[in-house]
Amino acid sequence: MPLYKTLYPNSQTTVKIWKIEESYDDLIQPITLKPESLSRVLSMKSELHQRGFLSVRHLLAEFGYTDIDLFYDENGKPHLMDGKHISITHSFTFSGVVVSDREVGIDIEKQRDKIGVIAHKFMDYESQYLQADAPDYIRKLTVIWCIKESLYKLFATPGLSFLQHTLVIPFAISDTETRAWIDYQDKKHSFETTFTEFEGFTCAFALPTF
């Protein structure tokens, strides 16, 4: 049972999440891959990564696309041939794709205690409102990471730093949304961000604020 969840943040945007339960063989049989995509998946050393890659192609099919409709630019950002915006993510047993008329970024991460060890590497401003002894500390850290990763994917600009150039406005887990900013080269960019949790994972996606 592959398609796990579908979200509609607005009339222009759809998010689809896949729970990866199928084997590699079951995932690869029904789809057609471009030669470069097939070469890429065959070169992956981890079957988990292979299954994540293939599940994304199944999500594309849920949107009515194929692997041929997807291409990547010089910064590694994915694009669709029809001009719609797309962002892709996978983590362990979940993958996600968002398609929108607007620039968009998405990330899924497993909630793990070890994120606390690297917190100082990706947040500065946020440490002013987070409490390390709070029961939801790891969950909030994971939300912040997912939001910043979504911003990074959306902005797709070499040199952008999570620590120096991004910030996430204070939020409660129950809010399911917050505002985030990129402050880069003397320009400030505002984003609407939405987050959700399921089965020990966090998913967040970002869209530019009108």
Disulfide bonds with the S-S distance in Angstrom:
none
